[in-house]
Amino acid sequence: MSKAFIASVLQESLDITGVAASQAAEHLITAIVRDLKKEGGFTLPSFGTFTVKKTKARKALNPRTGEPVKVKAGKTVRFKASPNLKKAV
């Protein structure tokens, strides 16, 4: 799913211009990212839950050379589908 797809769905369902739909999609994505940063998670009822998880620093292997590489600690976003989404798919 892309921002353009979200904008086209908004445009068709709300009968608005493409520019307004694109702005609405951008604002939606920005709000989700802001909530993930602030709260550490975001839930869309009947769809699923996004959570921010911390990753530890670790050693990995470079797939091209096979040499060990240090990977810094960071954050990643995880998604857990709701039971309704699992049934639908």
N, CA, C and O of each residue as an XYZ file, in Angstrom:
356
protein
N       0.858     -1.170      0.000
C       0.000      0.000      0.000
C       0.905      1.233      0.000
O       1.896      1.297      0.727
N       0.550      2.176     -0.805
C       1.345      3.399     -0.897
C       0.490      4.604     -0.535
O      -0.729      4.512     -0.387
N       1.172      5.740     -0.400
C       0.448      6.981     -0.115
C      -0.486      7.330     -1.278
O      -1.583      7.843     -1.060
N      -0.063      7.058     -2.487
C      -0.901      7.332     -3.658
C      -2.165      6.472     -3.636
O      -3.240      6.939     -4.013
N      -2.043      5.222     -3.197
C      -3.217      4.351     -3.102
C      -4.189      4.886     -2.056
O      -5.395      4.930     -2.298
N      -3.677      5.291     -0.899
C      -4.532      5.860      0.151
C      -5.218      7.115     -0.370
O      -6.411      7.314     -0.144
N      -4.468      7.960     -1.066
C      -5.043      9.195     -1.613
C      -6.142      8.887     -2.630
O      -7.175      9.556     -2.644
N      -5.931      7.885     -3.476
C      -6.954      7.560     -4.478
C      -8.219      7.004     -3.829
O      -9.324      7.293     -4.288
N      -8.073      6.211     -2.768
C      -9.240      5.698     -2.053
C      -9.992      6.843     -1.389
O     -11.222      6.890     -1.434
N      -9.260      7.766     -0.774
C      -9.896      8.928     -0.157
C     -10.611      9.784     -1.201
O     -11.722     10.261     -0.970
N      -9.973      9.969     -2.335
C     -10.559     10.792     -3.397
C     -11.861     10.189     -3.901
O     -12.843     10.907     -4.092
N     -11.880      8.885     -4.118
C     -13.085      8.224     -4.628
C     -14.207      8.199     -3.588
O     -15.367      8.456     -3.911
N     -13.854      7.886     -2.336
C     -14.903      7.715     -1.334
C     -15.455      9.038     -0.815
O     -16.625      9.110     -0.437
N     -14.630     10.090     -0.789
C     -15.079     11.370     -0.268
C     -15.440     12.368     -1.359
O     -15.931     13.460     -1.075
N     -15.194     11.989     -2.607
C     -15.466     12.853     -3.756
C     -14.785     14.212     -3.599
O     -15.425     15.262     -3.660
N     -13.454     14.158     -3.393
C     -12.645     15.374     -3.255
C     -11.588     15.389     -4.357
O     -11.415     14.405     -5.076
N     -10.888     16.507     -4.480
C      -9.862     16.627     -5.521
C      -8.658     15.761     -5.174
O      -8.475     15.345     -4.030
N      -7.857     15.505     -6.178
C      -6.653     14.706     -5.975
C      -5.665     15.371     -5.043
O      -5.007     14.698     -4.251
N      -5.553     16.697     -5.130
C      -4.635     17.438     -4.269
C      -5.081     17.333     -2.819
O      -4.263     17.089     -1.932
N      -6.373     17.515     -2.573
C      -6.899     17.427     -1.204
C      -6.742     16.012     -0.662
O      -6.421     15.833      0.513
N      -6.964     15.013     -1.496
C      -6.811     13.625     -1.066
C      -5.355     13.318     -0.740
O      -5.070     12.620      0.233
N      -4.435     13.833     -1.547
C      -3.006     13.631     -1.293
C      -2.583     14.286      0.012
O      -1.810     13.710      0.778
N      -3.088     15.491      0.269
C      -2.782     16.180      1.528
C      -3.362     15.419      2.716
O      -2.714     15.306      3.756
N      -4.568     14.902      2.569
C      -5.195     14.134      3.646
C      -4.404     12.864      3.933
O      -4.219     12.503      5.095
N      -3.937     12.185      2.892
C      -3.131     10.978      3.072
C      -1.818     11.320      3.773
O      -1.378     10.586      4.658
N      -1.197     12.420      3.385
C       0.053     12.859      4.018
C      -0.178     13.166      5.492
O       0.625     12.775      6.340
N      -1.271     13.866      5.805
C      -1.578     14.193      7.195
C      -1.861     12.927      8.015
O      -1.477     12.846      9.181
N      -2.522     11.958      7.415
C      -2.814     10.695      8.090
C      -1.528      9.962      8.437
O      -1.352      9.512      9.569
N      -0.637      9.842      7.473
C       0.632      9.149      7.693
C       1.469      9.879      8.733
O       2.078      9.246      9.596
N       1.504     11.208      8.659
C       2.250     12.001      9.637
C       1.695     11.804     11.039
O       2.463     11.691     11.995
N       0.372     11.760     11.177
C      -0.251     11.562     12.490
C       0.081     10.181     13.049
O       0.323     10.042     14.248
N       0.095      9.162     12.194
C       0.434      7.810     12.650
C       1.882      7.759     13.120
O       2.165      7.187     14.173
N       2.797      8.341     12.367
C       4.210      8.347     12.736
C       4.419      9.121     14.034
O       5.179      8.688     14.900
N       3.746     10.270     14.171
C       3.863     11.069     15.384
C       3.371     10.278     16.595
O       3.991     10.325     17.657
N       2.261      9.551     16.445
C       1.727      8.759     17.545
C       2.655      7.593     17.883
O       2.808      7.252     19.056
N       3.271      6.982     16.884
C       4.227      5.918     17.149
C       5.423      6.436     17.938
O       5.899      5.771     18.858
N       5.909      7.623     17.578
C       7.039      8.209     18.300
C       6.662      8.582     19.726
O       7.424      8.328     20.658
N       5.490      9.183     19.898
C       5.072      9.690     21.205
C       4.611      8.575     22.141
O       5.047      8.508     23.290
N       3.741      7.710     21.657
C       3.114      6.694     22.503
C       3.811      5.338     22.439
O       3.640      4.518     23.341
N       4.589      5.089     21.397
C       5.244      3.801     21.253
C       4.354      2.745     20.616
O       4.730      1.575     20.546
N       3.174      3.150     20.149
C       2.275      2.200     19.510
C       1.094      2.909     18.888
O       0.825      4.078     19.165
N       0.390      2.169     18.036
C      -0.767      2.726     17.339
C      -1.688      1.574     16.984
O      -1.242      0.572     16.425
N      -2.975      1.705     17.305
C      -3.934      0.642     17.031
C      -5.008      1.131     16.077
O      -5.608      2.186     16.283
N      -5.239      0.356     15.038
C      -6.358      0.576     14.127
C      -7.362     -0.540     14.425
O      -7.106     -1.696     14.089
N      -8.496     -0.217     15.048
C      -9.470     -1.251     15.383
C      -9.880     -2.058     14.144
O     -10.035     -1.504     13.056
N     -10.049     -3.329     14.319
C     -10.417     -4.280     13.259
C      -9.329     -4.447     12.208
O      -9.553     -5.104     11.191
N      -8.147     -3.862     12.435
C      -7.040     -4.023     11.499
C      -5.829     -4.613     12.200
O      -5.361     -5.691     11.834
N      -5.314     -3.908     13.215
C      -4.161     -4.425     13.935
C      -3.477     -3.360     14.753
O      -3.944     -2.225     14.853
N      -2.351     -3.749     15.343
C      -1.601     -2.878     16.231
C      -0.154     -2.764     15.752
O       0.496     -3.764     15.450
N       0.329     -1.542     15.690
C       1.724     -1.258     15.389
C       2.411     -0.906     16.702
O       1.894     -0.090     17.465
N       3.555     -1.499     16.976
C       4.306     -1.181     18.191
C       5.759     -0.917     17.836
O       6.292     -1.483     16.882
N       6.394     -0.046     18.617
C       7.805      0.261     18.434
C       8.594     -0.623     19.387
O       8.317     -0.644     20.586
N       9.566     -1.348     18.870
C      10.414     -2.220     19.675
C      11.859     -1.778     19.536
O      12.309     -1.394     18.456
N      12.578     -1.839     20.647
C      14.010     -1.522     20.615
C      14.781     -2.768     20.222
O      14.454     -3.879     20.639
N      15.814     -2.563     19.407
C      16.691     -3.671     19.030
C      18.041     -3.462     19.690
O      18.506     -2.332     19.839
N      18.659     -4.553     20.079
C      19.962     -4.484     20.732
C      21.075     -4.394     19.688
O      20.906     -4.797     18.538
N      22.205     -3.859     20.116
C      23.386     -3.873     19.254
C      23.826     -5.329     19.111
O      23.733     -6.115     20.053
N      24.300     -5.668     17.936
C      24.686     -7.053     17.705
C      25.733     -7.137     16.603
O      26.030     -6.153     15.926
N      26.279     -8.323     16.443
C      27.204     -8.576     15.350
C      26.447     -9.350     14.279
O      25.683    -10.264     14.587
N      26.662     -8.983     13.033
C      26.030     -9.667     11.903
C      27.107     -9.955     10.863
O      28.259     -9.554     11.022
N      26.730    -10.638      9.823
C      27.667    -10.939      8.748
C      27.277    -10.182      7.490
O      26.105    -10.110      7.123
N      28.297     -9.612      6.832
C      28.088     -8.977      5.541
C      27.797    -10.088      4.540
O      28.628    -10.979      4.368
N      26.644    -10.065      3.874
C      26.313    -11.178      2.975
C      27.239    -11.302      1.766
O      27.395    -12.396      1.224
N      27.846    -10.217      1.341
C      28.739    -10.284      0.179
C      30.101    -10.869      0.536
O      30.624    -11.736     -0.164
N      30.670    -10.372      1.650
C      32.031    -10.774      1.995
C      32.095    -11.812      3.099
O      33.103    -12.504      3.242
N      31.030    -11.931      3.880
C      31.032    -12.874      4.995
C      31.750    -12.341      6.220
O      31.889    -13.052      7.215
N      32.212    -11.089      6.159
C      32.923    -10.502      7.288
C      31.941    -10.069      8.368
O      30.822     -9.661      8.059
N      32.351    -10.154      9.634
C      31.478     -9.683     10.717
C      31.357     -8.159     10.690
O      32.321     -7.449     10.405
N      30.145     -7.671     10.993
C      29.859     -6.241     10.995
C      29.101     -5.924     12.276
O      28.240     -6.695     12.702
N      29.425     -4.779     12.895
C      28.691     -4.357     14.080
C      27.433     -3.607     13.650
O      27.497     -2.711     12.808
N      26.294     -3.974     14.227
C      25.027     -3.313     13.954
C      24.630     -2.575     15.214
O      24.560     -3.168     16.290
N      24.366     -1.275     15.087
C      24.023     -0.453     16.240
C      22.625     -0.785     16.756
O      21.788     -1.320     16.029
N      22.393     -0.457     18.022
C      21.061     -0.594     18.599
C      20.143      0.414     17.919
O      20.590      1.473     17.479
N      18.882      0.085     17.839
C      17.948      0.981     17.167
C      16.511      0.651     17.533
O      16.240      0.008     18.547
N      15.609      1.100     16.698
C      14.192      0.842     16.897
C      13.606      0.304     15.603
O      14.084      0.614     14.512
N      12.564     -0.507     15.740
C      11.852     -1.032     14.593
C      10.362     -1.053     14.907
O       9.972     -1.007     16.074
N       9.544     -1.122     13.892
C       8.094     -1.150     14.083
C       7.603     -2.565     13.796
O       7.929     -3.152     12.765
N       6.821     -3.096     14.717
C       6.235     -4.425     14.563
C       4.725     -4.279     14.361
O       4.116     -3.314     14.821
N       4.144     -5.235     13.678
C       2.707     -5.206     13.431
C       2.102     -6.531     13.845
O       2.636     -7.596     13.532
N       0.978     -6.460     14.556
C       0.224     -7.660     14.910
C      -1.192     -7.485     14.377
O      -1.892     -6.538     14.735
N      -1.596     -8.402     13.524
C      -2.914     -8.326     12.900
C      -4.003     -8.666     13.906
O      -3.810     -9.509     14.783
N      -5.146     -8.005     13.774
C      -6.287     -8.289     14.647
C      -6.960     -9.582     14.192
O      -6.772    -10.012     13.054
N      -7.736    -10.197     15.066
C      -8.462    -11.420     14.659
C      -9.404    -11.171     13.478
O      -9.572    -12.050     12.632
N     -10.021     -9.987     13.408
C     -10.902     -9.677     12.275
C     -10.139     -9.656     10.967
O     -10.638    -10.147      9.954
N      -8.935     -9.096     10.968
C      -8.112     -9.058      9.752
C      -7.678    -10.472      9.362
O      -7.664    -10.818      8.181
N      -7.326    -11.278     10.348
C      -6.908    -12.648     10.062
C      -8.041    -13.447      9.424
O      -7.812    -14.245      8.515
N      -9.258    -13.229      9.903
C     -10.405    -13.929      9.322
C     -10.665    -13.469      7.891
O     -10.990    -14.281      7.025
N     -10.522    -12.167      7.643
C     -10.807    -11.602      6.328
C      -9.809    -12.058      5.271
O     -10.152    -12.195      4.096
N      -8.587    -12.290      5.694
C      -7.534    -12.681      4.753
C      -7.489    -14.179      4.706
O      -6.676    -14.749      3.978
